[in-house]
Amino acid sequence: MWESGLIVPVAGIIMVVLIVAIVNMRRMRERELQAHQDLRQREMEHEQKMKALEIEKAKIELEKARTGQHN
């Protein structure tokens, strides 16, 4: 069964399959990392928006407090 005429083609096929599998795994990993980076970026943008809203809310409350004291 393991004659030299059979080993070379089988080894060639296995090598091609391994190369394709490695390339596909690397692409999947790159996409996964990109997805994590995108998610983290969106989280940071959300945090910045929330902080800006909190600051705006504090400004409004301070202005209300000031106008309430003068009346």
Buried (B, 14 or more C-beta within 10 A) or exposed (E): EEEEEEEEEEEEEEEEEEEEEEEEEEEEEEEEEEEEEEEEEEEEEEEEEEEEEEEEEEEEEEEEEEEEEEE
